[in-house]
């Protein structure tokens, strides 16, 4: 069968600009849980993946969104997934950090 002669209906997205909103408060909580699990202060944590410490503080205080490039740098540096950072998926956390991160998330840090 030819790719273009399929009898299946074509699905058209009506609103291409509609993207799910990222829960930035959740991102901030997950970053702080990771930072705390690593026993780093905010400056050292931000420095560890190349973000200005004041930008990190603005991010966790909800004043600024975390850019995907920074999320990628965190994921690469600390072995967490971008799904953890941006979506809250806990399935791929490194074993050596999992328990500490979960404890921090559950305690509200």
Secondary structure, 3 states (H helix, E strand, C coil): CCHHHCCCCCCCCCCCCCCCCCCHHHHHHHHHHHHHHCCCCHHHHHHHCCCCHHHHHHHHCCCCCCCHHHHHHHHHHHCCCHHHHHHCCCCCCCHHHHHHHHHHHHHCC
